Amino acid sequence: MKRGFRLFYLLLCAIIVISLVGVWFFSGIHRQTASVHSRVFTVVVDAGHGGIDGGAEGNQTSVKESDLNLEIARLLKAKLEGAGITVVMTRNSYGGLYGTTTKGFKKRDLEKRVKIINSAKADVMVSIHLNHFSSPGRRGATVFFAEGSSRGEDLAKCIQKHFNTLSSQTREFSANKGDYYLLNEAICPSAICECGFLSNQEDERLLLTKEYKDEVAQKIFYGIIEFLME
């Protein structure tokens, strides 16, 4: 009887040890898997212009580019955060980042934006803008990247690919090199998204609607996600 009990006891201890080792082993695998899939990306969303620097104006309504930029940026922010991405906004109000309106305010504004972008240690930066051209016939959404930035070019191409599927896009565009201070100074892959022409009557009309601004934000979102998943 005692021998049988001893064997039973040893067998029970062996089962417990094996179970504990199994729990430790599989929990380790789970922790490793979770650490890979739970990485939180950071994206800086820059709404171009602001305050006394209104940017371009609509030919039909005189709507300010800076206001529309902010509205698109906020829609993009919501989509990114809905996907679990951390978002840093360079500005979240209708004001600029220049401090005072004294001489050199534009330079101070851009320097402040660069400081926010680089301090965020972001994976991506996108700057939202609207275009204006002397010919009212030009329209469509285009993306720019800094020359020499291969990852910036990859990001711009991803966003441009989705911009080319906008309901208003009349033809396909390619992402272009652009010599812009923000792109040149940002340390993360960056792109400037020119979301349409306020000098074009149809682009301006669409950009005044919540539905189209949301569509534009959705395409930028798709492009960012595709880039981050590469």
Secondary structure, DSSP 8 states (H G I E B T S, - for coil): -HHHHHHHHHHHHHHHHHHHHHHHHHHHHHHHHHHHHT---EEEEEE--BTTB---B-TTT--BHHHHHHHHHHHHHHHHHHTT-EEEES--SSS-SSSS-STTHHHHHHHHHHHHHHHTT-SEEEEEEEE--SSTT----EEEE-TT-HHHHHHHHHHHHHHTTSTT--S----EE---HHHHH-SS-EEEEEEEETTSHHHHHHHTSHHHHHHHHHHHHHHHHHHHT-
